[in-house]
């Protein structure tokens, strides 16, 4: 039986950036999905805010289009109910006008949950929070969600946190990292902490190394303007990849309570070995895609997409990361992420050590070390590579086979989008899957020396052809340690 969640308490969800791309592609479809299952209580409103002058009806039409484009099998009754919840208010944040209309809209509902979602450029986080404060729109039951990037380095992240923190208390601030809302990412916690099997092996005595790959086939497309100021290290590694690393590496929290989990993640971030300039040279690789073939067609290179042939922004990063603590001493974590790679795949590979001694004759074949592959997307699942005896008569021959648990086959259930869970958690006030201020700042403290060395040496990223696995130096990064990137087709 599918899990039917209890309805939320009454709420007003105010979405700044109401006509933006994220709202269209992710937020509206995610919210709609919670309607037919009865997760959104009757007395809940969604108030979209943006600069444009639109009527409620015009906005609802746009929202309906977003949902029909991004949701399979839309239930028309549920869609009708959902659209009725939506209202639209025009506020020009840059000009600081229109706030009275929002005040009016929210008046008289001070006792219901008031959730602000800032799906806008981070430059507006400060002005929006200050205006919400000045107009007395922040109530006891208010909370605010901010999207990454939170800053572009440690100093600017600190400033963003200070500004938002001057209006909202930390327990009201929800810093979203949508990777934490992915079903399989949470499954990682279930796998580690709801089984007794893995914990005794989960350390440097038994694990050789860990790989985390988040590969995309898409290029930067319409986001080139933002992306060129960020690059893969800020866009993906500072948040998504480091969060995944934390979930693999952290100690068992005392409970799923937000601060128990976040305290443990913070310890991992603090234990990341800071890179000296020499280590950055040796242990990181940055690349930039050139034209090639990707996702079934010819594609342009990054510089052509951007229309600027001098950009040195990286669209690919690989790094060898050390965690300086007892559990992970001498167990490198290899991270890699990039755009326009050979396939879209996000996975974590836990590579165990070789058996200490083989009792088999050499002609039994090679004993491959065990490997646990946690596939986050697509085809979510967990695969454990084990050795077995090749069935049949004759001499003993060994064979590597996967114990395969592909979730789509195991559970005939739709995987909710990360935003569905995260928005509902935010409404309920559960911060477990959101980043705390000190986590964000600790992640930057590790990233900053890399950024600083890269900007100091002023070298261009290594070019790679679209549709490949990145620059050859990324392969060299792992192979010089006698290891290889996990390849599904191996
Ligand atoms: C976003 C990045 O946070 O994550 C994008 O800004 C990236 O550049 C995206 O494409 C990847 O998310 P997903 O869920 O498609 O893996």
Boltz pocket constraint, residues with backbone or C-beta under 6 A from the ligand:
constraints:
  - pocket:
      binder: B
      contacts: [[A, 178], [A, 216], [A, 235], [A, 236], [A, 346]]
      max_distance: 6.0
